[in-house]
């Protein structure tokens, strides 16, 4: 059976482009299919990238890539109710571990880097069907039929190829809704500084949180909340980000609005990552970390894409295209699965109903008591114990939850 390429990649985001760049460097014949008019046209990322993986992919990327601002300040805001809020910040100037990005700009740049290396990208190409044929997989698209012995599914959370082959089933508790606005406003920071605000409890009822990222001359403002909590939200999904922006007091011209689904699996709940002739990367593999302190997907996308490109080389050389487990073995040795596993305890903790609602309320009550001076005053430990008992949480459970948070 004749094939159109050694590898076909479906999806031209970070994971697909990273896989394509790596596979081309390894000497493979690769075709990448992107449904947008250009890479980044369909992206709705919140806009923060931890750049360690990018520097491995393109060593001089920090000098050439269209990054916005280095993140030098982390601010966390917890709304207890409309009158009480806990805020704390950590600032580290001259740090360049992560940057705010506008993905429509960044992905387009990365695609041009890939094309300069020889990656063939077919834009405005939709995969309509996929089926196994002979020794490979056939993809039916709006531009014709393509066949390859190895497919890398980088199509995002819907993982189109896995789904068309009957290898994925989706449930609302494994997805989050990401909504975002780009706001034109004055950013009162020096050029080499940027801030991320992580905000919890601003919108009642939903499980998740909001974010504000400073770009060069705009703000990325948005929320990521679980699908199964949306019916409990005080606002309908279509009004979510608008209500959030108004509640945190950000004004300005709305330049862009977007919404899409993002994965919410956690390490122990990951979907199938590989099958015969097939590999999943990035969001298609469910690679997202949300541990309450950091929300990461971009570095995992780049890292898994690079591993997929290297694995593709081994698979092609072996001529055993059903043995894609080599990809999983390489993932286990990488930061991708190791970091997902490290984050799982905190991921599990923030999914507990008490973590994002009850505990913040207890903390605010204790702080309110601390800063209220009256004739009757108790010790801090007694106050904590009283507030825990008031919410029906045994001290032993609180200690276990605290251990999970730092473990």
The 8 nearest C-alpha neighbors of each residue, nearest first, counted from 0:
[[1, 2, 133, 134, 135, 132, 146, 148],
 [2, 0, 3, 146, 147, 4, 148, 135],
 [1, 3, 147, 146, 4, 0, 148, 5],
 [2, 4, 146, 147, 145, 1, 5, 30],
 [5, 3, 6, 28, 2, 29, 147, 7],
 [4, 6, 28, 147, 29, 27, 148, 149],
 [7, 5, 29, 149, 4, 150, 147, 8],
 [6, 8, 30, 150, 31, 29, 147, 151],
 [9, 7, 31, 151, 150, 152, 32, 15],
 [10, 8, 32, 152, 153, 154, 31, 151],
 [11, 9, 154, 153, 33, 15, 32, 12],
 [10, 12, 33, 15, 38, 16, 32, 13],
 [11, 13, 15, 14, 10, 16, 38, 106],
 [12, 14, 16, 15, 301, 300, 17, 11],
 [13, 15, 300, 304, 301, 17, 281, 16],
 [16, 14, 11, 153, 18, 12, 17, 10],
 [15, 17, 19, 13, 18, 11, 14, 12],
 [18, 16, 304, 20, 14, 19, 305, 15],
 [19, 17, 304, 308, 305, 15, 21, 16],
 [20, 18, 16, 22, 17, 21, 23, 15],
 [19, 21, 17, 113, 23, 18, 22, 16],
 [20, 22, 308, 24, 18, 19, 23, 305],
 [21, 23, 308, 25, 19, 24, 27, 20],
 [24, 22, 26, 27, 25, 20, 21, 19],
 [23, 25, 21, 26, 22, 20, 27, 116],
 [26, 24, 22, 23, 27, 21, 312, 309],
 [25, 27, 23, 24, 22, 28, 312, 21],
 [28, 26, 23, 22, 25, 29, 5, 312],
 [27, 29, 5, 4, 6, 23, 26, 30],
 [28, 30, 6, 4, 7, 27, 5, 118],
 [31, 29, 7, 119, 120, 8, 4, 6],
 [30, 32, 8, 120, 7, 9, 119, 121],
 [33, 31, 9, 121, 10, 124, 120, 8],
 [34, 32, 122, 10, 11, 35, 124, 123],
 [33, 35, 123, 124, 125, 122, 32, 36],
 [36, 34, 123, 37, 40, 33, 122, 41],
 [35, 37, 123, 122, 40, 34, 38, 33],
 [36, 38, 35, 40, 122, 39, 107, 33],
 [39, 37, 107, 106, 11, 40, 12, 35],
 [38, 40, 103, 106, 42, 41, 102, 107],
 [39, 41, 35, 38, 37, 103, 42, 36],
 [42, 40, 39, 35, 43, 38, 103, 34],
 [41, 43, 39, 40, 44, 102, 103, 12],
 [44, 42, 257, 258, 45, 259, 41, 179],
 [45, 43, 46, 42, 102, 177, 179, 47],
 [46, 44, 47, 43, 219, 179, 221, 220],
 [45, 47, 100, 44, 99, 101, 48, 102],
 [48, 46, 99, 98, 100, 45, 97, 49],
 [47, 49, 97, 98, 297, 50, 99, 298],
 [50, 48, 97, 298, 96, 51, 98, 47],
 [49, 51, 53, 52, 97, 48, 96, 54],
 [52, 50, 54, 53, 49, 55, 96, 298],
 [53, 51, 55, 54, 50, 298, 302, 301],
 [54, 52, 56, 50, 55, 51, 57, 301],
 [55, 53, 58, 57, 51, 52, 56, 60],
 [56, 54, 52, 53, 58, 57, 51, 302],
 [55, 57, 53, 54, 58, 52, 17, 305],
 [56, 58, 54, 60, 55, 59, 53, 52],
 [59, 57, 54, 55, 60, 56, 53, 61],
 [60, 58, 61, 62, 57, 63, 54, 64],
 [61, 59, 63, 64, 57, 62, 58, 54],
 [62, 60, 59, 63, 64, 54, 66, 58],
 [61, 63, 60, 59, 64, 65, 66, 58],
 [64, 62, 60, 61, 59, 65, 66, 108],
 [63, 65, 60, 66, 61, 62, 105, 108],
 [66, 64, 105, 67, 63, 104, 108, 100],
 [65, 67, 100, 64, 68, 98, 99, 105],
 [66, 68, 214, 100, 99, 215, 98, 65],
 [69, 67, 98, 99, 193, 214, 192, 70],
 [68, 70, 98, 95, 193, 192, 97, 71],
 [71, 69, 193, 98, 194, 97, 72, 68],
 [70, 72, 91, 92, 193, 192, 90, 94],
 [71, 73, 90, 194, 89, 70, 91, 193],
 [74, 72, 89, 195, 88, 194, 196, 90],
 [73, 75, 88, 196, 87, 195, 197, 72],
 [76, 74, 197, 87, 86, 196, 198, 88],
 [75, 77, 86, 198, 85, 197, 199, 78],
 [78, 76, 199, 85, 84, 198, 200, 79],
 [77, 79, 84, 200, 201, 80, 199, 83],
 [80, 78, 360, 83, 84, 359, 77, 363],
 [81, 79, 83, 82, 78, 84, 200, 201],
 [80, 82, 83, 79, 78, 84, 201, 246],
 [83, 81, 80, 84, 79, 78, 85, 363],
 [84, 82, 80, 79, 81, 78, 85, 363],
 [83, 85, 78, 77, 79, 86, 76, 82],
 [84, 86, 77, 76, 78, 87, 83, 363],
 [87, 85, 76, 75, 77, 84, 88, 74],
 [86, 88, 75, 74, 76, 85, 89, 73],
 [89, 87, 74, 73, 75, 90, 72, 86],
 [88, 90, 73, 72, 74, 91, 87, 71],
 [89, 91, 72, 71, 73, 92, 88, 74],
 [92, 90, 71, 94, 72, 93, 89, 70],
 [91, 93, 71, 94, 90, 192, 72, 191],
 [94, 92, 95, 91, 71, 191, 192, 69],
 [93, 95, 92, 71, 96, 91, 69, 70],
 [96, 94, 69, 97, 93, 70, 98, 71],
 [95, 97, 49, 94, 50, 98, 51, 69],
 [98, 96, 49, 48, 50, 95, 70, 69],
 [99, 97, 69, 68, 48, 70, 47, 100],
 [98, 100, 47, 67, 68, 46, 214, 48],
 [101, 99, 46, 67, 66, 47, 102, 98],
 [102, 100, 103, 104, 46, 105, 99, 67],
 [101, 103, 105, 104, 106, 39, 100, 42],
 [102, 104, 39, 101, 40, 106, 105, 107],
 [105, 103, 102, 107, 101, 106, 108, 65],
 [104, 106, 102, 108, 107, 65, 103, 101],
 [107, 105, 39, 109, 108, 38, 102, 103],
 [106, 108, 38, 110, 104, 105, 109, 39],
 [109, 107, 105, 111, 106, 110, 104, 112],
 [108, 110, 106, 112, 111, 107, 105, 113],
 [111, 109, 113, 107, 112, 108, 106, 114],
 [110, 112, 114, 108, 113, 109, 115, 107],
 [113, 111, 109, 115, 110, 114, 108, 116],
 [112, 114, 110, 116, 20, 111, 115, 118],
 [113, 115, 118, 117, 111, 116, 112, 110],
 [116, 114, 112, 117, 113, 111, 118, 110],
 [117, 115, 113, 114, 118, 112, 20, 23],
 [116, 118, 114, 115, 119, 113, 23, 20],
 [119, 117, 114, 113, 116, 120, 29, 23],
 [118, 120, 30, 31, 117, 114, 29, 121],
 [121, 119, 31, 32, 30, 122, 118, 33],
 [120, 122, 32, 33, 31, 124, 119, 123],
 [121, 123, 33, 124, 36, 34, 35, 37],
 [124, 122, 34, 35, 36, 33, 125, 121],
 [123, 125, 34, 122, 33, 32, 141, 121],
 [126, 124, 34, 140, 141, 127, 123, 33],
 [125, 127, 140, 128, 139, 138, 124, 141],
 [128, 126, 140, 139, 125, 141, 129, 138],
 [129, 127, 139, 138, 126, 163, 130, 140],
 [130, 128, 138, 137, 163, 139, 160, 164],
 [131, 129, 137, 136, 164, 132, 138, 128],
 [130, 132, 136, 135, 137, 133, 129, 134],
 [133, 131, 135, 136, 134, 137, 130, 146],
 [132, 134, 135, 0, 131, 136, 148, 137],
 [135, 133, 132, 148, 136, 0, 131, 320],
 [134, 136, 148, 147, 133, 132, 131, 276],
 [137, 135, 131, 132, 130, 147, 146, 148],
 [136, 138, 146, 130, 129, 145, 131, 132],
 [139, 137, 129, 145, 144, 128, 146, 140],
 [138, 140, 144, 128, 127, 126, 143, 129],
 [141, 139, 126, 127, 143, 142, 125, 144],
 [140, 142, 125, 143, 124, 126, 127, 139],
 [143, 141, 140, 124, 144, 125, 139, 123],
 [142, 144, 140, 141, 139, 145, 138, 124],
 [143, 145, 139, 138, 140, 146, 137, 142],
 [144, 146, 138, 137, 3, 139, 143, 147],
 [145, 147, 137, 2, 3, 136, 138, 135],
 [148, 146, 2, 149, 135, 4, 136, 6],
 [147, 149, 135, 276, 136, 134, 320, 5],
 [148, 150, 276, 6, 147, 277, 320, 135],
 [151, 149, 277, 7, 6, 8, 276, 152],
 [150, 152, 8, 278, 279, 277, 153, 9],
 [153, 151, 279, 9, 154, 278, 8, 160],
 [154, 152, 10, 15, 9, 280, 155, 283],
 [153, 155, 10, 158, 9, 152, 283, 159],
 [156, 154, 283, 282, 157, 158, 153, 281],
 [155, 157, 283, 282, 158, 262, 261, 260],
 [156, 158, 159, 155, 283, 154, 162, 260],
 [159, 157, 283, 154, 156, 155, 161, 160],
 [158, 160, 162, 157, 161, 163, 154, 152],
 [161, 159, 163, 162, 158, 164, 152, 129],
 [162, 160, 166, 164, 159, 158, 163, 167],
 [163, 161, 167, 165, 159, 160, 164, 166],
 [162, 164, 160, 165, 161, 129, 159, 128],
 [163, 165, 161, 162, 166, 160, 130, 129],
 [166, 164, 162, 163, 167, 161, 168, 160],
 [165, 167, 161, 162, 164, 168, 271, 163],
 [168, 166, 162, 165, 161, 169, 270, 271],
 [169, 167, 170, 166, 162, 165, 270, 161],
 [168, 170, 167, 171, 173, 174, 157, 172],
 [169, 171, 172, 173, 168, 174, 227, 226],
 [172, 170, 226, 227, 173, 174, 169, 225],
 [171, 173, 170, 227, 174, 226, 225, 263],
 [174, 172, 263, 264, 171, 170, 262, 175],
 [175, 173, 262, 263, 171, 172, 261, 226],
 [174, 176, 225, 261, 224, 226, 260, 223],
 [175, 177, 260, 224, 223, 259, 226, 225],
 [176, 178, 223, 259, 258, 222, 260, 175],
 [179, 177, 258, 221, 222, 257, 240, 176],
 [180, 178, 221, 257, 220, 256, 258, 240],
 [179, 181, 256, 220, 255, 219, 182, 221],
 [180, 182, 219, 255, 254, 218, 253, 220],
 [183, 181, 253, 218, 217, 252, 251, 254],
 [184, 182, 217, 252, 251, 253, 254, 218],
 [185, 183, 251, 217, 182, 186, 216, 218],
 [184, 186, 187, 216, 217, 183, 251, 218],
 [187, 185, 188, 216, 184, 217, 213, 215],
 [186, 188, 185, 189, 216, 190, 184, 213],
 [187, 189, 186, 192, 190, 193, 191, 194],
 [188, 190, 192, 191, 187, 193, 186, 68],
 [191, 189, 192, 188, 68, 215, 193, 69],
 [190, 192, 189, 68, 69, 193, 93, 188],
 [193, 191, 189, 71, 190, 69, 68, 188],
 [192, 194, 70, 68, 71, 69, 213, 72],
 [195, 193, 72, 70, 213, 73, 71, 212],
 [194, 196, 212, 73, 211, 74, 72, 197],
 [195, 197, 74, 211, 210, 75, 73, 198],
 [198, 196, 210, 75, 209, 76, 74, 195],
 [197, 199, 76, 209, 208, 210, 75, 77],
 [200, 198, 208, 77, 201, 78, 76, 209],
 [201, 199, 78, 202, 203, 77, 79, 198],
 [200, 202, 78, 199, 203, 243, 246, 198],
 [203, 201, 200, 243, 204, 205, 233, 232],
 [202, 204, 205, 233, 200, 232, 201, 231],
 [203, 205, 232, 231, 233, 202, 206, 228],
 [204, 206, 228, 232, 203, 229, 207, 224],
 [207, 205, 224, 225, 228, 204, 208, 355],
 [208, 206, 224, 223, 205, 225, 199, 209],
 [209, 207, 199, 222, 198, 223, 224, 200],
 [208, 210, 222, 198, 221, 197, 223, 199],
 [209, 211, 197, 196, 221, 220, 198, 222],
 [210, 212, 220, 196, 219, 195, 218, 213],
 [213, 211, 195, 219, 218, 194, 214, 99],
 [212, 214, 218, 193, 194, 217, 219, 211],
 [215, 213, 217, 67, 218, 216, 68, 99],
 [214, 216, 67, 217, 68, 213, 186, 190],
 [215, 217, 214, 186, 185, 184, 183, 218],
 [218, 216, 183, 214, 182, 184, 215, 213],
 [217, 219, 213, 182, 214, 212, 181, 220],
 [218, 220, 181, 212, 211, 180, 182, 213],
 [221, 219, 211, 180, 179, 210, 218, 181],
 [222, 220, 179, 178, 210, 209, 240, 180],
 [221, 223, 209, 178, 208, 177, 210, 240],
 [222, 224, 177, 176, 207, 208, 175, 209],
 [225, 223, 207, 175, 176, 206, 205, 208],
 [224, 226, 175, 227, 228, 206, 174, 176],
 [225, 227, 171, 175, 228, 229, 174, 176],
 [226, 228, 171, 225, 172, 229, 230, 174],
 [229, 227, 205, 226, 231, 225, 230, 206],
 [228, 230, 232, 231, 226, 227, 205, 236],
 [229, 231, 232, 228, 227, 235, 205, 226],
 [232, 230, 204, 229, 228, 205, 233, 203],
 [233, 231, 204, 205, 229, 234, 230, 203],
 [232, 234, 203, 204, 231, 202, 235, 205],
 [233, 235, 232, 239, 238, 236, 242, 202],
 [236, 234, 237, 238, 239, 232, 233, 229],
 [235, 237, 239, 238, 234, 229, 232, 240],
 [236, 238, 235, 239, 240, 234, 241, 178],
 [239, 237, 241, 236, 235, 240, 242, 234],
 [238, 240, 236, 242, 241, 237, 234, 243],
 [239, 241, 243, 242, 221, 238, 244, 178],
 [240, 242, 244, 243, 238, 239, 245, 180],
 [243, 241, 245, 239, 240, 244, 238, 246],
 [242, 244, 240, 246, 241, 245, 239, 247],
 [245, 243, 241, 247, 246, 242, 249, 240],
 [244, 246, 248, 242, 243, 247, 249, 241],
 [245, 247, 243, 248, 244, 242, 201, 249],
 [246, 248, 244, 245, 249, 243, 201, 242],
 [249, 247, 245, 246, 244, 250, 243, 242],
 [250, 248, 244, 247, 245, 251, 246, 182],
 [251, 249, 248, 252, 245, 184, 244, 182],
 [252, 250, 184, 183, 182, 253, 249, 185],
 [251, 253, 183, 182, 254, 184, 250, 181],
 [254, 252, 182, 255, 181, 251, 183, 180],
 [255, 253, 181, 182, 252, 183, 256, 180],
 [254, 256, 181, 180, 253, 257, 182, 179],
 [257, 255, 180, 179, 181, 258, 254, 253],
 [258, 256, 179, 178, 43, 180, 255, 259],
 [257, 259, 178, 177, 43, 179, 176, 256],
 [258, 260, 177, 176, 43, 261, 178, 257],
 [259, 261, 176, 175, 177, 174, 156, 262],
 [260, 262, 175, 174, 156, 176, 177, 259],
 [263, 261, 174, 285, 156, 264, 282, 175],
 [262, 264, 173, 174, 175, 265, 261, 287],
 [263, 265, 173, 268, 269, 262, 285, 266],
 [264, 266, 268, 267, 343, 263, 269, 346],
 [265, 267, 339, 340, 268, 269, 343, 264],
 [268, 266, 265, 269, 343, 264, 340, 339],
 [267, 269, 264, 265, 266, 270, 173, 285],
 [270, 268, 264, 266, 267, 285, 265, 271],
 [269, 271, 272, 268, 284, 285, 167, 264],
 [272, 270, 273, 269, 284, 166, 274, 167],
 [273, 271, 279, 284, 278, 270, 274, 327],
 [272, 274, 278, 277, 271, 279, 323, 324],
 [273, 275, 277, 276, 323, 278, 272, 321],
 [274, 276, 321, 277, 323, 322, 320, 273],
 [277, 275, 149, 321, 320, 148, 150, 274],
 [276, 278, 150, 274, 275, 273, 149, 151],
 [277, 279, 273, 151, 152, 272, 150, 274],
 [280, 278, 152, 284, 272, 283, 151, 273],
 [279, 281, 284, 153, 283, 303, 304, 14],
 [282, 280, 300, 14, 283, 286, 284, 303],
 [281, 283, 155, 285, 156, 284, 286, 262],
 [284, 282, 155, 158, 156, 281, 280, 285],
 [283, 285, 279, 280, 282, 281, 286, 272],
 [286, 284, 282, 262, 283, 287, 269, 264],
 [287, 285, 281, 282, 284, 299, 296, 288],
 [286, 288, 296, 295, 285, 262, 289, 263],
 [289, 287, 295, 294, 290, 339, 296, 342],
 [288, 290, 294, 291, 293, 346, 287, 295],
 [289, 291, 346, 345, 292, 342, 293, 288],
 [290, 292, 289, 293, 349, 345, 346, 294],
 [293, 291, 290, 294, 289, 197, 75, 345],
 [294, 292, 290, 289, 291, 295, 288, 197],
 [293, 295, 289, 288, 290, 296, 292, 287],
 [296, 294, 288, 287, 297, 293, 289, 298],
 [295, 297, 287, 299, 298, 300, 286, 288],
 [296, 298, 300, 299, 48, 295, 301, 13],
 [297, 299, 301, 300, 52, 296, 49, 302],
 [300, 298, 302, 296, 297, 301, 335, 303],
 [299, 301, 281, 14, 297, 303, 298, 302],
 [302, 300, 14, 304, 298, 17, 299, 303],
 [301, 303, 299, 305, 304, 300, 52, 298],
 [304, 302, 306, 300, 305, 280, 301, 299],
 [305, 303, 18, 14, 17, 307, 301, 302],
 [304, 306, 18, 308, 302, 307, 17, 303],
 [305, 307, 303, 309, 308, 304, 310, 302],
 [308, 306, 310, 304, 305, 309, 18, 311],
 [309, 307, 22, 18, 21, 311, 305, 306],
 [308, 310, 306, 312, 311, 307, 22, 305],
 [309, 311, 307, 313, 326, 312, 308, 306],
 [312, 310, 314, 308, 309, 313, 307, 315],
 [311, 313, 315, 309, 310, 314, 316, 25],
 [314, 312, 310, 316, 311, 315, 317, 309],
 [313, 315, 311, 317, 316, 312, 320, 310],
 [316, 314, 318, 312, 317, 313, 311, 320],
 [315, 317, 313, 314, 318, 312, 319, 311],
 [316, 318, 314, 319, 315, 313, 320, 312],
 [319, 317, 315, 316, 320, 314, 313, 321],
 [320, 318, 317, 321, 322, 314, 315, 316],
 [319, 321, 276, 322, 318, 314, 148, 149],
 [320, 322, 275, 276, 319, 323, 274, 277],
 [323, 321, 320, 324, 319, 275, 325, 314],
 [322, 324, 325, 326, 321, 275, 273, 274],
 [325, 323, 327, 326, 322, 328, 273, 274],
 [324, 326, 328, 323, 327, 329, 310, 322],
 [327, 325, 324, 329, 310, 328, 323, 307],
 [326, 328, 330, 324, 329, 325, 331, 272],
 [327, 329, 325, 331, 330, 326, 324, 332],
 [330, 328, 326, 332, 327, 331, 325, 333],
 [331, 329, 327, 333, 332, 328, 336, 326],
 [330, 332, 328, 329, 333, 336, 327, 337],
 [333, 331, 329, 330, 328, 334, 337, 336],
 [334, 332, 330, 335, 331, 336, 329, 337],
 [333, 335, 337, 338, 336, 332, 330, 302],
 [336, 334, 333, 337, 338, 299, 339, 330],
 [335, 337, 339, 338, 331, 334, 340, 330],
 [336, 338, 334, 340, 339, 335, 341, 333],
 [339, 337, 341, 340, 336, 334, 335, 342],
 [340, 338, 336, 342, 266, 337, 341, 288],
 [339, 341, 337, 343, 338, 342, 266, 336],
 [340, 342, 338, 339, 343, 337, 344, 406],
 [343, 341, 339, 340, 345, 344, 290, 346],
 [342, 344, 346, 340, 345, 341, 266, 347],
 [345, 343, 347, 346, 403, 342, 348, 404],
 [346, 344, 348, 290, 347, 404, 343, 342],
 [345, 347, 343, 290, 344, 348, 349, 342],
 [348, 346, 344, 350, 345, 349, 343, 351],
 [347, 349, 345, 350, 351, 346, 344, 354],
 [350, 348, 351, 354, 346, 347, 345, 355],
 [349, 351, 347, 348, 352, 346, 354, 206],
 [350, 352, 349, 348, 353, 354, 347, 355],
 [353, 351, 354, 350, 355, 356, 357, 349],
 [354, 352, 357, 356, 351, 358, 355, 349],
 [353, 355, 358, 349, 351, 352, 356, 357],
 [356, 354, 353, 359, 349, 357, 358, 352],
 [355, 357, 353, 359, 354, 358, 360, 352],
 [358, 356, 353, 360, 359, 354, 361, 355],
 [357, 359, 361, 360, 354, 353, 356, 362],
 [360, 358, 362, 361, 357, 356, 363, 79],
 [361, 359, 363, 357, 79, 358, 362, 364],
 [362, 360, 358, 364, 359, 363, 386, 365],
 [361, 363, 359, 365, 360, 364, 358, 366],
 [362, 364, 366, 360, 365, 361, 367, 359],
 [365, 363, 367, 361, 362, 366, 360, 368],
 [364, 366, 368, 362, 367, 363, 361, 369],
 [367, 365, 369, 363, 368, 364, 362, 370],
 [368, 366, 364, 370, 365, 369, 363, 371],
 [367, 369, 365, 371, 366, 370, 364, 372],
 [370, 368, 366, 367, 371, 365, 379, 372],
 [369, 371, 367, 368, 366, 372, 365, 373],
 [370, 372, 368, 369, 367, 373, 366, 376],
 [373, 371, 370, 374, 376, 369, 368, 375],
 [374, 372, 375, 376, 371, 368, 370, 377],
 [373, 375, 376, 372, 377, 371, 368, 369],
 [376, 374, 373, 377, 372, 371, 378, 368],
 [375, 377, 374, 373, 378, 372, 368, 369],
 [378, 376, 382, 379, 381, 375, 380, 368],
 [379, 377, 381, 380, 382, 376, 383, 369],
 [378, 380, 382, 381, 383, 377, 369, 365],
 [381, 379, 383, 382, 378, 384, 377, 385],
 [382, 380, 384, 378, 383, 379, 385, 377],
 [381, 383, 379, 385, 380, 384, 386, 378],
 [384, 382, 380, 386, 381, 385, 387, 379],
 [385, 383, 381, 387, 382, 386, 388, 380],
 [384, 386, 382, 388, 383, 387, 389, 381],
 [387, 385, 389, 383, 388, 384, 361, 382],
 [386, 388, 384, 392, 390, 389, 385, 383],
 [389, 387, 391, 385, 390, 386, 392, 384],
 [388, 390, 386, 387, 391, 385, 392, 384],
 [391, 389, 387, 388, 392, 386, 357, 361],
 [390, 392, 388, 389, 387, 393, 386, 394],
 [391, 393, 387, 390, 388, 394, 396, 397],
 [394, 392, 395, 396, 391, 397, 388, 387],
 [393, 395, 397, 396, 398, 392, 387, 384],
 [394, 396, 398, 393, 397, 399, 392, 400],
 [397, 395, 399, 393, 398, 394, 400, 392],
 [396, 398, 394, 400, 399, 395, 401, 393],
 [399, 397, 401, 395, 396, 400, 402, 394],
 [400, 398, 396, 402, 401, 397, 395, 403],
 [401, 399, 403, 397, 402, 398, 396, 404],
 [400, 402, 398, 404, 403, 399, 397, 405],
 [403, 401, 399, 400, 404, 405, 406, 398],
 [404, 402, 400, 406, 401, 405, 344, 345],
 [403, 405, 401, 345, 402, 406, 400, 344],
 [404, 406, 402, 403, 401, 345, 344, 400],
 [405, 403, 402, 404, 344, 345, 341, 401]]
